[in-house]
């Protein structure tokens, strides 16, 4: 009996080790694609901005930009898994011109001028530090912060919103979980079993009770439309789903046209009647 118990314990330990190694390699090869060079800034588009450095709970000094707008709502950006904040400048400029919101965008650890190595846990720590910085500013209303997440950033935004509720949550091309994405990427393997619970937005979003807007392109070959719809079904009311016809994964703000910008404007306007008693804490 003792031998059987020992063998069983060894087998379970082996599975844990395999899962850990698999996830570590998956993060490095398939999840995070950071680049270091800052290729352009909002200033190149004639947009006023402020260089920001803030510190995470584990001591990393992350880099970001604050772009003042013309209104009192602030967009807290969580970008996707590739490049860095400099690859979002065009969209930042469009948000400034079309919505007038204040914006704060930052690079996760390992991206751009932010030191460290990216990881799931690290992105969650970085998100909390970014929110703490933003709410420390005396020129912003902490109860009027909207979390805006793209792709991987949507998962980071959802995780933060579960404990630090925003005014609202806007998710563009989100996936429901890494496990579900593994089923898409590796349909005939058991890989999804090894990454259960990773960036598990489908579970976490059920804890959020603030307005949610999800936008997804019907030509998205990176994160299938079905992923966004699945996440939407799991979300609580009030919620809205906007299909973006003819739009892929990275061009929503261009190819989405009126469907994209009109929806964002309408959603932003609807927040004026939304209660703000659950501000970030």
Protein Blocks (a to p, Z undefined) as FASTA:
>chain_A
ZZmmmmmmmmmmmmmmmmmmmmmmmmmmmmpccdfbdfbdfklnopacdddddddfkopa
cdddddddfbfbdcdddddfehjfklmmmmmmmmmmmnopacdddddehiajbgcjddfk
lmmmmmmmmmmmmmmpmkbcfklcccddehjlmmmmmmmmmmmccfbdcdehiafbfklm
mmmmmmmbcklmmmgoiaplklmmmmpccdcdddddfkbckbgfklmmmmmmmpccdddd
dddehiafklmmmmnmmmlmmmmmmmmmmmmmpccklgcZZ
